Amino acid sequence: MSFVDLHLHSTCSDGADAPVDVVAYAKGHGLAAIALTDHDTTDGLADARAAAEQAGIEFLNGVEVSTMYGHHSIHILGLGIETGCPELDALLEKLRLGRESRTEKIVEKLQERGIHIDIESIHALTDGDAPGRLHIARVLQSMGAVSTVQEAFDRWLKFGKSCFVPIPKVSCERAVEAIHAANGLAFIAHPGLGSATRKLLPHLLKLPFDGLEVIHTKHSPADTVEFKALAYEHGLMISGGSDCHGGANGPRLMGGMKVPYEIYERICEALSKRG
């Protein structure tokens, strides 16, 4: 049986590996198809697609959009999106500017605590893309302020710590509309990760989502059964992936989730009807 991974991150957001390296690892794990789904950016898609074609791996354009439903954070996967869509590009640009502002605020908080981090050194790690907390953590490690990337999160950067700044977000409704405008399919990402998304599912499923991410690293076997039944009940497609961010931000999880190739096929079939 062939397997796929439809939730992967690269250095274009908060992953540890460049898009071409993500493809190389996928090839090494024998994956038949992948989707690159960086947070709030499509910048890595062209390089990843070219590398996938060369490697003989099927590829879906993707993005993971940071959204809000009420006061709760919800992540939405857009799969099969077309690049160059004005509506999606405008939404992602708004989020990019918000990430820039967030980085500046985190740096200010760190400096107030005597940690003199240079914002230019953070931008140097991003190849021109909007920086994230992982980039800040890596600079803190290179400065010797912490011994590991995880220590930077545990001491300052994660929720509840002194230098945490919430990420800017857009509404779920707007994100779904933008993904559909780009001829993509909108999936609720990792509904079992944290309690908020699971509790909000009855409300979220009233929105025009196309599917639910059923298979995920943080989902238990019981979660997978529950979410698969929920997807079938609502006539939704299912998706799945490792949510791998690469080795520098925890273990490299790619290849660990056995997402059947037929899931990818069904998504491609649905996408062909949208075009």
C-alpha positions in Angstrom: 0.0 0.0 0.0 1.2 3.5 -0.8 1.0 6.3 1.8 0.9 10.1 1.7 1.5 13.0 4.0 -0.8 16.0 3.5 0.4 18.2 6.4 4.1 19.3 6.3 6.0 22.5 7.2 9.2 24.0 5.9 11.5 26.9 6.7 9.1 29.2 4.9 7.1 29.2 8.1 8.2 27.4 11.3 9.8 24.2 9.9 13.4 23.3 10.2 13.9 22.0 6.6 13.9 23.9 3.3 11.0 23.0 0.9 13.4 20.9 -1.3 14.6 19.1 1.8 11.1 18.3 2.9 10.6 16.6 -0.5 13.9 14.7 -0.1 12.8 13.4 3.3 9.5 12.4 1.8 11.2 10.5 -1.0 13.4 8.8 1.6 10.3 7.6 3.5 8.8 6.2 0.3 5.8 8.6 0.3 3.7 8.6 -2.9 2.3 12.1 -2.4 2.7 15.1 -0.1 1.3 18.6 0.5 3.4 21.5 1.8 1.2 23.4 4.2 3.2 26.2 5.7 1.6 28.6 8.2 0.1 31.5 6.4 2.4 31.5 3.4 2.6 29.8 0.0 6.2 30.9 -0.6 7.7 27.4 -0.6 5.3 25.8 -3.0 7.1 26.5 -6.3 10.4 25.0 -5.1 8.7 22.1 -3.4 6.6 21.3 -6.5 9.6 21.3 -8.8 11.5 19.1 -6.4 8.6 16.7 -6.1 8.3 16.4 -9.9 12.0 15.6 -10.1 11.7 13.1 -7.3 8.6 11.4 -8.8 6.3 12.3 -5.9 2.8 13.6 -6.4 2.3 17.1 -4.9 -0.6 19.3 -3.7 -0.2 23.0 -3.0 -1.3 23.7 0.5 -1.4 26.3 3.3 -2.3 26.3 7.0 -4.2 29.4 7.8 -4.3 30.9 11.4 -7.9 31.9 12.1 -10.2 32.8 15.0 -13.7 31.6 15.8 -15.0 33.9 18.4 -12.1 34.0 20.9 -10.7 30.6 20.0 -7.8 29.8 17.7 -8.6 27.5 14.8 -6.2 26.3 12.1 -7.6 25.6 8.6 -5.8 23.6 6.0 -6.2 24.7 2.4 -5.4 21.8 0.0 -5.1 22.0 -3.8 -5.0 25.8 -3.8 -4.0 27.8 -6.9 -1.3 30.4 -6.3 -1.8 33.9 -7.5 -5.4 34.2 -6.2 -6.0 37.9 -5.2 -8.3 37.0 -2.4 -6.1 34.4 -0.8 -2.9 36.5 -1.4 -4.5 39.5 0.4 -5.5 37.4 3.4 -2.0 35.9 3.6 -0.4 39.3 3.3 -2.5 40.6 6.2 -1.2 37.7 8.3 2.4 38.3 7.1 2.3 41.9 8.3 0.8 40.8 11.6 3.6 38.3 12.0 6.2 41.0 11.4 4.5 43.1 14.1 4.4 40.2 16.5 8.1 39.5 16.1 8.9 43.2 16.9 6.8 42.9 20.1 8.5 39.7 21.2 11.9 41.3 20.6 10.9 44.3 22.7 9.8 42.0 25.5 13.1 40.1 25.4 15.1 43.3 25.4 13.1 44.5 28.4 14.4 41.4 30.2 18.0 42.1 29.3 18.2 39.8 26.4 19.6 42.0 23.6 18.5 40.1 20.5 19.1 41.6 17.1 16.0 41.6 14.9 18.1 41.6 11.8 19.6 38.2 12.8 16.1 36.8 13.0 15.2 38.0 9.5 18.5 36.5 8.3 17.0 33.1 9.0 13.8 33.6 7.0 15.0 34.0 3.4 12.7 37.1 3.2 9.6 35.4 4.6 7.8 36.6 7.8 9.6 35.4 10.9 8.1 33.2 13.5 8.9 32.1 17.1 11.1 29.3 15.9 13.4 31.8 14.1 13.6 33.8 17.4 14.3 30.6 19.3 17.1 29.7 17.0 18.8 33.1 17.4 18.5 32.8 21.2 20.2 29.5 20.9 23.0 30.8 18.7 23.5 33.7 21.2 23.9 31.2 24.0 20.9 32.6 25.8 19.5 29.0 25.8 21.0 25.7 25.1 18.1 24.4 22.9 15.3 25.7 20.8 12.8 24.0 23.1 14.3 25.8 26.1 13.6 29.2 24.5 9.9 28.2 24.1 9.7 26.9 27.7 11.4 29.9 29.2 9.9 32.8 27.2 8.1 32.1 24.0 5.2 29.7 24.5 1.7 30.6 25.7 1.7 31.7 29.3 5.4 32.8 29.3 6.5 36.4 29.8 7.4 37.1 26.1 4.5 35.3 24.5 2.6 37.4 22.0 -0.5 35.9 20.3 -0.3 35.4 16.6 -2.5 37.6 14.4 -5.5 35.8 12.9 -8.5 36.2 10.5 -12.0 34.8 10.8 -12.7 31.2 9.9 -15.3 32.3 7.5 -12.9 34.6 5.6 -10.3 31.9 5.4 -12.7 29.3 4.0 -13.9 31.8 1.4 -10.3 32.7 0.4 -9.4 29.0 0.0 -12.4 28.4 -2.1 -11.6 31.4 -4.2 -8.3 29.8 -4.9 -10.1 26.7 -6.1 -8.9 24.8 -3.0 -10.5 22.6 -0.4 -10.8 23.7 3.3 -10.2 21.2 6.1 -10.4 21.8 9.8 -6.9 21.0 11.0 -6.1 18.6 13.9 -9.5 18.9 15.7 -8.1 16.7 18.5 -5.2 19.1 19.3 -6.4 21.0 22.4 -9.9 21.2 23.7 -11.2 24.3 21.9 -11.5 23.0 18.4 -13.2 19.7 19.5 -15.8 21.7 21.6 -16.5 24.0 18.7 -16.9 21.3 16.0 -20.8 21.5 16.1 -20.5 25.2 15.3 -17.6 24.9 12.8 -19.3 22.2 10.8 -22.1 24.7 10.0 -19.5 26.5 7.9 -18.8 25.4 4.3 -15.8 23.2 5.1 -14.9 20.4 2.7 -13.3 18.1 5.1 -11.7 17.2 8.4 -8.1 16.3 9.2 -8.8 12.9 10.8 -5.3 11.3 10.9 -2.8 13.4 12.8 0.2 12.8 15.0 -1.5 14.1 18.1 -4.7 12.1 17.5 -5.2 8.9 19.5 -6.7 5.8 17.8 -10.0 6.7 19.5 -9.8 10.3 18.1 -9.2 8.9 14.6 -12.3 6.7 14.9 -14.4 9.5 16.3 -13.4 12.1 13.7 -13.7 9.7 10.8 -17.3 8.9 11.9 -18.0 12.6 12.2 -16.7 13.3 8.7 -18.9 10.6 7.2 -21.9 11.8 9.2 -21.5 15.3 7.7 -20.5 14.2 4.2 -17.0 15.6 4.5 -13.7 14.3 3.0 -11.0 13.2 5.3 -7.3 14.1 5.3 -4.3 13.3 7.3 -0.6 14.0 7.9 2.2 14.1 10.3 2.3 17.9 10.9 6.1 17.5 10.6 8.2 20.6 11.4 11.6 18.9 11.0 14.2 17.7 13.4 15.2 21.0 14.9 11.8 21.5 16.5 11.2 18.1 17.9 11.5 14.7 16.3 11.1 14.4 12.5 7.6 12.8 12.3 7.3 12.4 8.6 6.5 8.8 7.6 5.0 7.9 10.9 1.4 8.5 9.9 0.1 5.8 7.6 -2.3 8.0 5.5 -3.6 5.8 2.7 -3.0 7.0 -0.9 -6.8 6.7 -1.6 -7.4 9.7 0.6 -5.1 11.8 -1.7 -7.0 10.4 -4.7 -10.4 11.4 -3.3 -9.1 14.9 -2.6 -7.7 15.2 -6.2 -11.0 14.0 -7.6 -12.9 16.6 -5.7 -10.4 19.3 -6.8 -10.9 18.3 -10.4 -14.6 19.1 -10.1 -13.8 22.6 -8.7 -11.5 23.6 -11.6 
